[in-house]
Each structure stands twice: as C-alpha cells, then as structure tokens.
Amino acid sequence: MKFWAVGILWLLVAGTVTPAQQPVPQGGQFQVNSYTTGRQFMANVAADAEGDFVVVWFSAGSSGTDTSSGSIQARRFEANATPKGTDFQVNTYTTASQEWPDLAVGPQGDFVVVWGSIGSFGTDTSGSSSIQAQRYDDSGTPVDVQFEVNTFTTNHQRIPSVASDAGGSFVVAWESNGSNGTDTDSYSAQARRYDDSGTPAGNEFQVNTYTRFRQQYSAVAFDGQGDFVVAWESNGSNGTDTDRYSIQAKRFDDNGTPVSGEFQVNSFTTSHQYRPALAADGQGNFIVAWESHGSYGTDTDGFSIQAQRYDATGTLRGSQFQVNSYTTEDQRRPAVGMDAEGNFIVVWDSEGSYGTDTSRFSIQAQFYDTSGRPVGGQFQVNSFTTYLQVVPSVSSVDSGGSFVVVWRSEGSYGTDSSDFSVQGQRFATALFADGFESGDTLAWSSSVP
C-alpha cells in the first residue's frame, strides 16, 4: 500500500530548531497471524486515516474453509497494534493456490484485497492464474462477493498491486502473460480502474509501450488528486538501459489517461535493476525504490537499494541515490511509504546488519524528510534475530508520525513455531519520540543546553 501518514516534526531546543530524531520502536515486535500451522508469508500492510491498519498474507492452510493448497488471510488492528479479532480468510474460491496478496485501505477504513489465484470464480477458465479481489467495509465485513479483475484470460495473470485514492476509487496493476494490447511478447504490465463502489471504470489496459521480452513486478500509487503512477521491471528499455533489466514508469490522470510516455527510472544501467516499490504524496510527488545489482554509491558488494525522487510533473528531483549504508552482501526487496507532505521511508531485507541481527537476513530501514535528506541513520526493524527475516511491507499508523512494518520471519517471539510467521513492529518519528520510553539512549543528546 502506497500512502501512510508520518510528518516530520521539529523540536525547539535551546532556541534552535532541529529535525526529529531517528524513528524509535513503539512497543515490542508482535506476531500478526493467529493461525500457526504451516507457512505464513507474502505479507502486506496498509492503514486508514485514523491509524488502524490491516495486514494480508499467504497462508499454507487456513482456519477457515480453504484447505486446498494456500489461502489469503487478513487481520485488522487498532493503531496501537491491538488486534481487532483473529485472522480471517479473504478468498471464497478455494480450489488450488491463492497467492501474492496486496491491499489498499481507504481513509474511512474500508479496504480492498487483491491476489493471484490458480483458477477463478469468473470468466478466466484457462486453468492458469487470474487476478481476484474482495472489498470490505470499515468493520471488516465483505462488500458484495469476490470478483475477477482481469478481462484478458489467456495464460497467467500474476503478482497484483493495488492503490486507492482519497475518495475510495482504486487501481489494480499486475503482470500478464500476453495482452489484449500491442504486447504479445512474453509478460506485459496491465492495469484496471474501479470507482468507489467497486464498479469497473473500463476494461483492463496495457501500461507498457516497450514490448520486447518481459514486463513484470508492477507497482501502483495514487496522489492526493486521483492521479496515479505505475512502475515495473522491464527486460530492456526504450531509454539508455539496454543491459538486462531496467525500472520503467508511466503517469496517468484521474481518468486513466496517460500524461507521460513510458520513462526509465534508473540512471545506473549496469547489470540488473529489479522489483520497484512506489509511493506518492498529496501533491503528486513520488518516490521509486528498487534493488540494483551494483550501485553509483558505495555498495559494490552484491545488490543494493536504490531510489529516485520525482515531482508532480514527473521531473527528476535530484539524482538516483543509494539508500543502504550497510554494504556487505545483498540488500534486497525494498518497500516504500510516503506521507501527504512528502516525508518517506524505505524498508528492505539485508544479508547482515549494523545492528544486533547477524543471523542471515534482517529487516532494515531509512527515514527521509520532504527534501530527501536522511533523518538519522539506517536502523534495524526486527528484534527477533533468529534465522531469516525477509520481504517487508510498510505503512502509516497515525498522522502524528508513526508507521508499522510487517515481514516474513522464520520463527517468532510469539506462538508460531511451525515455520514462517508474519511479524510486525511499530515506530514513531513524532514529537518526544526520543527513545526515553523505550530506553533507546542512542537518540539522546550527549550535551545539555
């Protein structure tokens, strides 16, 4: 999910104004899933305007009706991470596997979940995967029934992303093995718009104009005006990057009309650029982050996390920059969130850590202000450090400057010792979030006024 409310605040200390401190944990790491049999992973999180949030994930099993292969589970939380009930099953079609969930939450707490399904309730009887969705009101009650998003039904439709605007309209983007459009060469980037009642605003449409080889791993984000951006991973480019995979993007207005051509995001073009993550603010400025096999910066050891900022017209704001400061081994699978004012956070999984987690992969983060300046340094999200912590997602918790991260953990502080669990951690960047309550003395000043 693509919007979260955070807001940089300023502290008046000894007559001078200084930026807020590096984010600090609010409470302890918590386990999201209550159903603990088998693997729980592929988690995503999104919050409403009050800070309540919803997490969705893939479960190898279900406490509900789906015992076929894999189900889509969800759980609702208050802003302080108190659960609103236990897990619930999203999918009503239960044949074969349901995977790759994403969600978008409206400002009033209503939400829509999308996922890839092997099979379909709808018209897609190809036997391949389809894109399915289910809407919910703010009490977590299903609105209408599960529905199929894709209208092109030949071959696979996979890995959807969804974003909603302030009025409740939403856009779904995904990768399709084929297209009703011009791209018949392997996978294309597709999208479809819906109004706030869940009624389609036209059929699906092809996003990419460069059609050679694979176009995949689409991400979508809305700004405050109803305009949206789609970014994806392209095997090639109409731009300067002809060395394997590049990151491409395209902008659309609130009617779904393109307001830009397809454009290349990455300026570093050596080797692979993978898995874009995307977020926008209320004015239409946006940030794209991705994993790069190499870097313009200091990280020449495996994969790094790169990012590029844009204004509302799609004009570059500064140059491509390296997010991670820890550069040993691989830094992969970024997620990004941006508030209405343009402050943003990037999270990713890291093979190693500056922090306490030296057991394989950890979850790392870096927070930035509206000008793109880092606030504090890179920090470790997870406190449970045994085995593997990977594939994070991030969203706001409230408008006072808090956010929540969820991820896949091999093990748990909680009750899930079965296999992979879904873990979460809340952080604050707001006034007085200086580590006093949590005992984090690293945020304290070493001098007195």
N, C-alpha and C positions, 0 to 999 in steps of 0.2 A: 504494500500500500504505500501511497505516494505523498500523503500530507501528514504532518504532525506539527503540533504547536509547541514551540520551545521559547524563543525570545531571549536575546542577550539582555541582561540587566547590568546596571552599573552601580558600583559601590562608592559612596563618598567617604573617604578615609583621609584624615589629617589634611582636609582642604583640597585633595586631589581626586580625580575620577579615574578609576581603574577598572579593567574588564572583570567580569565574573570569573570565578575560579574554574579549574577543570572539573567536569562532572564527577559527582561522588555517589556511591550506592545509597539507595533508599530502601532499607530493609535488606533481608538476605535473599540469595538466589532461591528460586522456587520452582517446583515441578508443575508443569502445566497439565499434563494428562493424568486422569484418574484411572483409566483403563490401562493395565500394565502388562498384558500378555503380548508377547512378540514385539516387533519393532514399531516405534512411533517416530516419524521424521518428516521431512519436507514441510517444515512449519513456516507460516507467515502470520504477521500480526498487524492490526490496524485499530485506530482509536477514533472516538467521536469528539465533538466539541467540548464535552464535559470531562473528557479524560478516561471514560470507561473504554475498555478495549476487548477485542475478540481475537482469538488465535485459532487458526485452522491447520490441519496437518493430515498426512497419510498414516493410516494405521493398518498393520498387517493383522487384521482381525477387527472385531467390533463388539462392544457391549450391546449393540442394537441388533438389527435384522440381517446385517451383511456379514456372512461367514464364508463368502465365496473365495476371496483372494486378498483384496485390500480395499479399505473403505476410507471415506473422507470424514474426519471427526472435527468437532469445534468445541470451544468452551468460552464462555463470557466471563469477564472480570470487571470489578469496580476499579476506579482509578488507582486505588491503593493496593491493587493486586488481590483483593478478596474475591474468591470465585463466586459467580452467580450460578450455582448449581454445578453438576458434573458434566462430563463430556456428553455430546450428543452427535448422532450420525446425521450427516448432511445429505448424502445420496440416498434416493429411494430406488434407483435402478441398481441391482446388486449382483448382476452377472459379471464374472471376471473382475479385473482390477480397476480401481478408481485411484487416480494419482495426480501429482503436480497441482495441488490446490493453491489458489490465491484468493484474496478478498479485498473489498473496498467498503468502508463504513461511512455513512452519511453523517452530517452534523448533528442530527437528532438521534443517532444510534441505530437507525435501520442499516442493513448491510446486505451485500450480495457476495456469494461464494461461487467461484468458477473452478473447474478442474478438467483433466483429461480422463476420458472413460473408454475402456475397451468395450465397444458396443454402445447402444443408445436407446433411450425411450422414444426418440424422434425418428426422423427420416433417414438417418445415416445407418444403413443396414449393410455397409461394405464389409463388416467384420473387422475393420481397423478401428483406430481410436477416434473419438469425437470430442467436441468441447461442450460440456454441460454446465448448467448454472442453477442456483436456487436463491431466491430472495427471502429476506426476513424482516420483520418489523423490529421496533426498538425493544420489544420484550423477548426477542428471540423466537417468535412464532413464525413458522413458514408463511410466506405470502404466495398464494397460488401453488403451483407444482413445479418440480424440476423441469427444465426446458433445455433444448439444444440450441447452441449459439451458431454453429457453422451451417451454411447453406451449401457449400461445396462439400460433397460427401465421398469423394474418391480418395482412397488411401488414408494416410494418417493425418490427424489434426492433433497437435500436442502443445504442451507447456504454455498454458494461457497466463496472461497478466490482465488485471482489471484496475481501473481508477474511476472515481466518481467526483462530480463537481458539487458546489455548494447547494444546488437545487435538487440533487438526487439522481440526475442523469448519469449514465456510466458508459464507458467504452471498454470492450474486451479486445485484446490483441493476442495473437498466437502464431505458431509456425504450422504451415500446411504443406504436405507432400503433393504439390500441384496447385492449381489456381484456376478460377473462372476468368482471370485476367490474362495478362501477357506472359506470365512466368510459368512455363511448363518444364523448366529445367531444375529438377530436384525440389527442395523446400523453398517456399515463399513466405513473406510476412503478411498476414491477413489481420483485419480488424472489423468490428461491427459496433454500431452505436445503438443505445437504448435511451428512452426518455425516463422520467422519474416514476412512471407507472410500470416500467419493465416492458413497454411496447417497443419493438424494433424500429429504429429510425432508418429504414432501408436495409438492404441486404449487406452481407459482408463485402469488403472491398480490399483490393491488393494495395499494400503500403509501398513496397519497394518498386523502384523503376529499373535498377540494375538487376538483371535476371539470370546471370550466369551462376551456376553452382548453387550452394546452399545459403539461404537467408533464414536465420533461426534465433532463438532466445530473445523474443521480443519483450520490451518493457514499455509501459504507457503511464503518463502522468497528466493531470489536469492543472491549469492555473485557476486563479480566482474568478476569471471572466468566462469560463466554459471552454476556452481553447485548450488544445491538448497536443502533446508531443509523443511520438513513438520512436524508440531506439531499438536497434537489433544488431546482431553479429552477422557479418557478411563475408563469404569466402571470395574475396576480391573487392573491387571498388571502381566506381567511375572517377574517383579522386586520385590522390597521389599514392595510395597504399595498394600496391599490387603484389605484396609479399604475404601470401596466405590470408588470414582472417583480419578484417577491419571492423570498426564500430561505425555504423551509419545511423542517421536520424532523419525525421521529417516532421514538419509542423502543420497543424490543422486548426481552422477556426471552429467556432461552436456549432456550425452547421456541417462539419466534417469535410469542408472544402480545403484542399491543400493551400497553405500560404507560403510554402517554400518548396523547392525541389529537395530531393534526397541529398544529404550532405554528409561528408566524412567528419567524424568527431575527433579521432586520434590524429595527432601530428607526428608522433613517434611511430614509424612504419616498419620497423624490423621485426620479423617473426610474427607470432600470433597475438591478436587482441581479442579477448573473449568476454562473454557474459556481462553485458551492460546492465547497470542499475540506474534508475532515473527518478528525479523528483523536481517539483516546480513550486514557486511561491505564489502569493496572491497577485503579484503584478505581472506574472508571466516569465520572470527569470527562471532558469532551470540549470540543474547540475546533472552531468552524466559521469558515472564512475564505472570502471571495468578492471579486469585483470589483464596484465600485459606480460608477455614473455620477454622481459627486458625493461629498460627504463631510460628516459632522458636524465633522471636524477642519480641518486647514489646506489640504487639497488640493481646490481648486475648479477645477482645470485638467484636464478630461477625466476618465478613470477613475482611481480609487484602489483600494487594497487594504484591506478592512475585515475585522474579526474580532469574534467574541463567544464568551466562555467560559461553560461550564455545569458544575454539579456532578453527582454521580451520580444525583440525583433529578430532573434536568432544570431545576433552579433556576438563574437567572442568577448568574454570578459577575462582578460589576461591570457596566459598560456597554459597548455597542459601541465599538470603538476603531479608529483608523486605524493601519495597520501601517507604511506607507511614509513616510519623512521627505523623500525627494526627490519633489517635487510637480510638476515640469514635464512636460507632455504626459501620455501614458497609462501607467498601471501595471495590468497585466492577467495573467490566467491563473495564479492562485495554486495552490500545493500546500503541504500542511502535514504535519508529523510530530510525534508526541508520545511521550515515553518512559513507562515504567511508573510513574514518580514524578510526572509531570505537567509536566516541562520540555518546551518545544515550540519549533519553528522554522517560519517561514513563508518560502517562496521564491516568486518571481514574475518575469515579464519586464517590463522597464522601457524606455520610449522615452527613452533617455538614461541618465545615470549621474552620481553624485558621483565615481565612480572614473575609471579610465583609458579606459572604453569610451564614446566619444561617436559611434560609428558605428551609428546606428539603435537596435535593441533590445539590451539586455544582461540578464543574469540577476542579480537582487538577492535579498538575504536579510536576515532579522532573527531573532535568537535571544532567547528569553524564559525566565525561571525559573518555578518552580512557582506563584508568586504572580501571574504575568502581567506582571512587570516586565522591560523590555528589558535584555539583557546586552550592553553595548557599543551601537554604532550600526548602522544599515543598512550592509551591505557588498556588494561586487561578487563574484560567484561565478566568472565566466569570466575567463580571462586571454587567450584568443584573442579579439580585438576587431574583426575584420574582418567587415563585413556583419551578418547577422541572427543573434541568439541568443534563442530563444524556447521556450515551453512546458516548464517544468521539472517534475521529479518529485524527491522527497526520501525518503531512508530512513536508518536507522542503519547503522553499520559495526561497532561493538562497544559493549559495555556500559560502556566507560571514557569515553564522551563524544564519540565521533566520529560523523560522518554523511557521506553521499555524496549528491551532486546530479547528475542527468543531464538533458540538454536537447537540443534540436534546434539545430544550428549550420549556417549557410550557409558551408561551408568547414571547414577543420580544420588544426590543427598537425600532424596525423598524415598518413596515406597517402591519405585520402579527399578528392580534389579534384574529384570527379564532380559533386556537387550538395549536398544536405543530408546531414550526418553526425550521429551521436549522440555527444555528448561527455560527459565526467564529471569531477568534481573532489571529492576527499575533504577534510574539515575535521575539526579536533579542538577540543573545548572543555574537555578534561580537565586534570588537574594538569600543570604545566610546559608547557602548550600556549600559550607566551607569545611565540611568534614568533622565539625565538632560533635554532632550527634552520633556519627558512626565511628568516631575515634580515628579518622584519617588525618593525622597530623601533617602529612605531606602538603596539604593545602594551606597550612597556617603560615603566617609571616614570621620570619626569624628576628624581626626588629619591632620596636614599639614607636608610635608617633612621638 
